[in-house]
């Protein structure tokens, strides 16, 4: 093993000691293949031993620029001092009681903080869980119990998780759904707003979706509409202005619970604490996870008190839901977002990425669309002279970046989107260096 201390003290540099993956990482990959179910894939087969700031260091001593944040999780960095201290203090007191057996203050304090911060000028309640998919499942469960209606509407290009219900809600077949059915019933899919490809205004796209809901589902059968304010795995698709407010308005007028899935967009990622704030959209229920606890497993459902309180006692919970360790991490993480004004840092990161690719786009029309908000940005690659998805180029860029010690994630229904989710602790210099590696990959392909 490499003797390295992690955290922000790590040298903030990209450094190649071996090829990627190096020999020691390959040893771990062989062990992984022999011990771990093959369905658990990896995007980049390197074994990480330390991380912090904007870098991750592998067992071979390579230092990689992190443009993924563990899929938008480590917004405050991989080992934020405040989070580390909070976790250590909690572990020294107790690791677990199960909140539904003997409660503790940390869970209550996280719920109080979420009730304060989640958009909406009304009384709120929160319930804590472990993962984004679990939060989404419980949000649907609560909405159905409250409305006494069965149907749920989701959107094209959506991603909500890998459990049975959330697989049915997720749009993309491979790798998330293929062969895993049958899925839960009463889930209906309608068109989303995809400005680059549909050319519609927000009002037009909303009218199209609402018409399909009314004709194919019926408001009288519909418990909830759930949507990501920026669609994540579907391609970081930001809807046209006015789309979300129109869907929210229709939901309210028709006694349908409007749920915003802020699992990936929440906690400063988009340049505001919540993406809903971009257009002042107020949901009945908001689901959060990923960036909430600095890398520890935690998720939440926060919503109107009357909806959240409609579930009977014992109807919500779970053995590890709202773990005291994760709650301690969450309180420190949220405090860090606020004290260090990381929403502003996200906007700075977004401006750098937008400017960089806008300049490249002037000489390379394979850069079809540059989109997103804050530190949740994406580039959609197409074939020259058209809007035909260019998945081959996207894959080549990701492969080149990996070989050059840059962790880069792809996404999109058509497999042609590179997404940028750097930790908000990354320096401008590291970010620009990582972007230049991608530019070099584009030039080489």
N, C-alpha and C positions, 0 to 999 in steps of 0.2 A: 504493500500500500504506500501511497505518497503521503508524506508527513506535511499536511497543510492545515492551517487554521482557516476556517470559513468566515463568512460575514463580510461586512463592508471593508474590513482590513485587507481583504484579498487584493493583490495587484489587479488593477482594472485594465487588462490588456488581452488582446487576442494572441495566442501563442500556440504554434504547432511544434510539438516535440516528436510525434510519430504521425503516421498516416491515421486517418479516421475510418474505422475504429482501430485503436492501437492493440498490441498483443494482449495486454491485460484485460482490456474491455472485451476482446474476442473470447478470452477464457471465461469471463462471466456470461457472455452470450451463449456459449456452449453449455454452461451450467443451467442457464435459463431454459434453453431448449429441452434439456433433460428433466427439468423439475416443474416448469410452469406450463399450464395449458396453452396450447398453440394459438387459441383464439385471443389470447392476450398479446397483441402485437406491440412493437415499439417503432417509433418514427426514426429514431437515431440510436443505434446500438452502442452507446458509450456509457461507461459506469461512472457516475458522478460521485465524487468524494467531498466536494466543497462548493459552495455557491454564495454569492453576495454581490451587491451593487448591480452590475450588468453582465456578470460573467459566471460561468460554471466551469469547474475544473474536474477533469476525469482522472481515473486511476493511473493513466499513463503520463500524466503531467500536462496534457493539452488544456489550454484555457480557451473556452468557447464563448463567443458573444451570444447572449440570450435574448432572442427576439420573440420568445413564446410565453415566458412567465408561467410555465406549467399549465398552459391554456388559461391565461388571464387570472391566475390564482395569486401569484406573489407580487402584487402591486406595490407593496411596501418593501420589497426585496425578499430574497430567500432566507435571510436570517437577520431580520430587523432587531436591533438591540432591545427595543421596548418589548417586542413579542417574546424574544428569548427570555428576558427577565421575568415577564409575567407567567410564562409557562413553567419556568423553574420554581417560582414561588408557589404556584398552585400544586405542582407535583409533590412538593415537600409537605403540603398540607393533606391532600387526599387526591386520588386519581379518579375515583368513581363512587357514586352511591346509587345511581339511577334516579333522575329527578322525580319520576312518578312514584317512587318509593319514599325517599327522604329528600326534599328539595334543598337547594342552596342558592346563595345570593347571586352568583355569577350568571346563572340562567335568567333570573329576574332582571338583572341589570342590563343584559343584552337586549331583552325584550323591551325594556323601558327606552333604551337608546334607539332601537329600530322604530318604535312607535313615534318617537320624536322626529326622526330624520326622514322616514318614508313619506313621500308627498301625500297631502290630503289634510284639509283642515277639519278633521272630525276625530272622534274618539276611536282609538285603534287597539287591537290586541295582536300578539305575536305568538307563534309556536315554533320551536326549534327542532331541527332534524339533522341528518348527517350529510346528505348529498343533494345536488340540484334536482335529480330525478325524483328523489323522495319528497322534496318540497313541492314539486309540480303535482305529484300524485295526491298529496294531502290537500293542496289547493283545490283540485278537482273534487276530491272527496267532500270537502267542506262546502263547496258551491252546490253540489248535488244535494247535500243534506239540507242546506238552507232553502233552495228553490223547490225541492221535491220534483225536479225535472231531470231527465237522464242525459240529454245530448250535450256534446262538447264540440265546438268549432275550432279548428286549427287552420294553418295557412300553408300554401305552397312554400317550399324551401325551409320549413321550420325544423328545428331540432329541440327536443325536450327531454331526451334521456334514453336509457337502454333497458329499463324495466318493461314488463309486458304492456302496461297502459301507455307509458311514454314512448315505447317503440311504435305503437299504433298511432301516436300523435306526431311522431317524427316523419318527415317527408322522404328522406333519402333512403333507398333500399340498401345498397352496399356502402359500408360494411355493417350497418346498424340493424337491419331487419331481415335480411335474406335468410330464409329457411327457419326462422324462429317463431313463426306464427302457429296457430291463429292468435290474433290480437284481440284486445278488449273491444266490445261493440260500442255503438253509439258515439263514434268519433267521425266527424265530417270535415273534409278539407275544401277550402275555397281559395281563390286567387289572392296573392299578396300584391303589394306594390313593389315593383322592381324597375325603377325609373330608367336604368340603362337599357333594359330590354323591352319594356312594355310601352314606353313613351307616354304614359298617362300622367295626368295631374293627380295629386292626392285625392281630390274630390271624385275624379273619374274612377280611380282604382277602388275607392271605398264604395262607390255606388255599385260597381260590378260585383264586389264581394257580398254586399248586403242583399242585392237582388238574388244571388245564388242561395244565401242563407234563408231568405224568406220563401223561396220556391222549393228548396230541397230539404229543408230542416223544419222551419216554422218556429217563430219565437216562443210559441206556447210549449214547445218541447225542449227548449234550449236552456240548459243550466248555466253555461259559461262560454265565453270566447276568450282564448288565450293566445297571446302573441309576444314575440320578442321585439322590443322597440328598435333594435337593430338585429337582424337575423344573423346568427353566428355561424354555425356549421354550413348553413345554406349559402354563405358567400359574403358575410358582412354587408348585407343589403340594408341600407338606410331607406325607409319608405319616403315617398314624396311628401312634402309639407302638406299637412291637412289630412292625411290618411288616418293616422292614429286618433286625432280628435273626433273625426267623423264616426269611426267605429265605436269609440267610447260613448259618444252621444247617442248613437242608435241603441247600444246596450242598455244604457240608463233608461231610455224611453220605453224599452221593452222588457224591463225587469230581468235582464240577463246579467250575470256577474261578469265584470270585465277584469281579466287577469293579465298583468304584465309580467312576463318571465324575464327578470333582470339578473338571472343567474350569471351570465357572462358580461353584461353591460354595467352591472352595479358597482358601486364603491369607487368613484373617481375615474374609472376606466375611460369614459367617453368625454371627459372634460367637465363633468358635473358629477355630484355624488350619485345621482341616478339619471339614466338616459331619458326618463320620462320628463324631466325638467326642461328638456330642449324645446318642447312645445307646450309645456305646462299641462301635460296630460295627467289626470288623477285617476288611478285605477281603484277598483273595489278591493283587490288583493294584489300584492306584489310578492313574487318569489325571489329569494336571493341565495347565493352560495359563493363559490369560487373565491372572489377577493375579500370575503368577509372576515377571515381569521388568519391571514398571513401564512397560509399553507396547511393549517390544521383542518380536519374535516368538520364542517358545520354548514348548515343551511337554515333558512327561515321562511315562514309564511307570515306575512304581516298584512292586516286588512281591517276593514270596517268592523267595529266591535260587535254590531248586531249579527254580521255574517259569521265572524270567527267564533262567537259565543254560542252559535246555534248547535254546534256539535255537542253531544252529551259527554259527561265526565267519563274518562277512560277511552273515549273514541279516538283520541290523538295521543301520540307519544311513541316510545320505542326505547329499548334498553340503553342504547348509547346516545339517544337524541339529546342534544344540548350538553354534551360532555363538559364537565367542569374545566378540563384543560383547554378545550376548544373555546369555551366562553371567555376564559382569561385571555387567550390569544386574540379573540375578537375585540374585546374592549380595548386592548393595547393597539390593535390594528386600526380600528376606527378613530381612536385618539390621534394616531400618527397621520392618517389622511387629513384630519382637520388641522392639527398644529402645523404640519409641514406644507399645507395648501397644495396637496398632490393633485387636486383637480386642475389647478393652474398648470402644474408640471405636465399633466396629460395633454393639455391644449398646446403647450410648447412642443412636445414630442410630435403631435399630429401635424403641426405647422411645418416641422422639419421634413417629415415624410412626404407630405403633400407637395412641398416646394421641390424636393428632390425628384420625384417621379413626374411632376408636371414638366420639368425641364427635359427629362429623358423622353417624355412622350412627344416632344416637338420633332424628334428625329427617328422615332420608332413607333409606328402605328400599331404594333402588336400590343402595346399598352392600351387596352380598350377603355378601361374605366379606373379612376382613382377615387376611392370613396371611404366613408367612415367618419368617425368623430373622435377627437382626442387621441388617446393611445390605443385606439381600436380601429386601425386602418387596414385597407386592402387594395390590391391591384388585381384587376381581372385581365387576363391575357387572352388574346384572340389571334386568329390568323390574319396576316397582313391584308388590308383592303376589305375586311369584312368584320362581322361580329360573331363569326363561328368560333366556338370555344376551342382554346388551344391547350388542352390538358398535357400534351407531350412537352411543350415548352415549359409549362409550370413545373412538371416533374423534373425536367433537366435543371431548372434553376434551383430547386430545392436540393437536388443531389450535389450540384456544384457548391452550394452554400455549406452543406454538411462537410464536404471534403476540405473546405477552407475554414472550418471551425466557426461556423455561424449556425445557430439553431433557428430554423425557419419552419413555420407550419403552413400547410396548404388547407384549402377547404373549398366549398362551392358545390352546388348540385351537379355541375358539369365538370368538376375536378380541375378548374382552370383559374383558381384564385389563390394568390399568396397573401397571407394575413400577417399583420404586425401587431404583436401584443407585448412589447418590451416591458420589463419592470419599470415602474415610475422612478426607480432609483438609478437608472442608467444615465451615464453622462452623455452630453451631446457628441463628444469625440468618438466614443464607442459606437453610438447609434449611427453616426455618419460613416464610420468605417464598415459597419455591417451592411449598410445600404450600398456602399461602393462595391462590396463583394457581389451583391445581387446585380448591380449594373454590369460588372465584369462578366457575370454568368449570362446575362442577356446579350452582351456583345459577342460572346463566344458561341451562341446558339442562333 
